[in-house]
Amino acid sequence: MKPRISVITLGVDHLERSLAFYRDGLGLPTEGIVGQEFEHGAVAFFDLQAGVKLAIWQRKDIAHEAKVAAGPSSSTEFTIGHNVGSKAEVDQVMEQAKQAGAVITDPAHDTFWGGYSGHFLDPDGHLWEVVWNPAWELGD
């Protein structure tokens, strides 16, 4: 398999609430909700970097599309890592997320491995890590 992951889709309970969090609160660019004319089709896409997109889609619609039973959500199934260029930027993004309504679970701090990070939950309980890693050079 070639590494061609281009969309990360998060299952959400309230599409409009999540749209507001990511678009208005975190400032991610989007065209808004599309596909509302289709049963189970309403989704919003956010442009990330280098052709990667973040999608939000209602959990019940993901279950329908994939033909799996909808199960309970868990914040510890995976994390989304948002890498930034400095400790100050970690602090700025954490504050932006908090102002947008995120729950800060782990305030920004120096890590045991020499970086700096913090964690927050989005309105649907998805766990994000905002991290500065001094060993990684970030491209735009």
C-alpha positions in Angstrom: 0.0 0.0 0.0 1.4 3.4 -0.9 1.0 6.1 1.7 -1.9 8.1 0.2 -4.1 9.1 3.1 -5.8 12.2 2.0 -8.9 12.5 4.2 -9.4 12.0 7.9 -13.1 11.8 8.7 -14.4 12.4 12.2 -17.8 11.1 13.3 -19.8 13.8 15.0 -23.1 14.0 16.8 -24.1 17.5 15.7 -22.8 18.5 12.3 -23.6 22.3 12.6 -21.9 22.5 16.1 -18.8 20.8 14.8 -18.7 23.0 11.7 -18.8 26.1 13.9 -16.0 24.7 16.1 -13.6 23.9 13.3 -14.5 26.8 11.0 -15.3 29.7 13.4 -13.4 28.6 16.4 -10.2 27.1 15.0 -10.3 29.0 11.7 -10.0 26.0 9.3 -11.0 26.8 5.7 -14.2 25.1 4.4 -17.0 25.6 2.0 -19.4 24.5 4.7 -21.8 21.6 4.7 -22.3 19.9 1.4 -24.4 16.9 0.3 -27.5 17.8 2.2 -29.6 16.8 -0.8 -28.6 13.2 -0.2 -29.9 11.0 2.6 -26.9 10.3 4.9 -24.8 12.6 2.7 -24.3 15.9 4.7 -20.6 16.4 5.3 -18.2 19.3 5.7 -14.6 19.2 4.5 -11.7 21.4 5.8 -8.6 22.1 3.8 -5.4 21.2 5.7 -2.0 21.0 4.1 -0.7 19.5 0.9 -4.1 18.2 -0.3 -5.1 16.6 3.0 -8.6 17.2 4.2 -10.4 16.9 7.5 -14.0 15.8 7.1 -16.8 15.8 9.7 -19.8 13.5 9.1 -22.5 12.4 11.5 -21.7 9.1 13.2 -25.0 7.6 12.3 -24.3 8.3 8.6 -20.8 6.8 8.8 -22.4 3.6 10.3 -24.9 3.5 7.5 -22.4 4.0 4.8 -19.9 1.5 6.1 -22.6 -1.0 7.2 -21.4 -1.3 10.7 -23.2 -0.9 14.0 -22.7 2.5 15.6 -20.8 2.0 18.8 -19.9 4.2 21.7 -17.3 6.8 21.1 -14.0 6.9 23.0 -11.5 9.8 23.2 -8.6 7.3 23.5 -9.1 5.5 20.2 -6.7 7.9 18.4 -5.4 11.4 18.6 -4.9 14.0 16.0 -1.5 15.6 16.2 -1.2 19.3 15.2 2.5 20.1 14.9 3.5 23.7 15.3 6.8 25.6 15.1 7.3 26.8 18.6 6.2 26.6 22.3 4.5 29.9 21.9 2.5 28.6 19.0 1.4 25.6 21.1 0.1 28.0 23.7 -1.7 30.1 21.1 -3.4 27.2 19.5 -4.4 25.7 22.9 -6.0 29.1 23.8 -7.7 29.3 20.5 -9.2 25.9 21.0 -10.3 26.7 24.5 -12.0 29.9 23.3 -13.8 27.9 20.6 -15.2 25.6 23.2 -12.7 22.8 23.5 -12.1 21.1 26.8 -8.4 21.3 27.8 -7.5 17.9 29.2 -3.7 18.4 29.5 -2.4 22.0 29.6 0.6 22.8 27.5 3.9 21.7 29.2 7.4 20.6 28.6 7.4 16.9 27.7 9.7 14.1 28.9 11.2 13.7 25.4 12.2 17.4 25.0 9.2 18.8 23.2 6.2 20.9 24.4 2.6 19.8 24.1 -1.0 19.9 25.3 -4.2 18.1 24.6 -7.8 19.1 24.1 -11.2 17.5 23.3 -13.4 18.9 20.5 -17.1 19.1 21.1 -17.6 15.4 20.1 -14.8 14.1 22.3 -12.0 13.7 19.7 -8.6 14.1 21.3 -6.2 16.6 19.7 -2.5 17.0 20.7 -0.9 20.4 19.9 2.8 19.8 19.9 6.2 21.4 19.2 8.9 18.9 18.4 12.4 20.5 18.3 13.6 17.6 16.2 11.1 18.1 13.4 11.4 20.8 10.8 8.0 21.9 9.5 7.3 22.8 5.9 4.5 25.1 4.9 
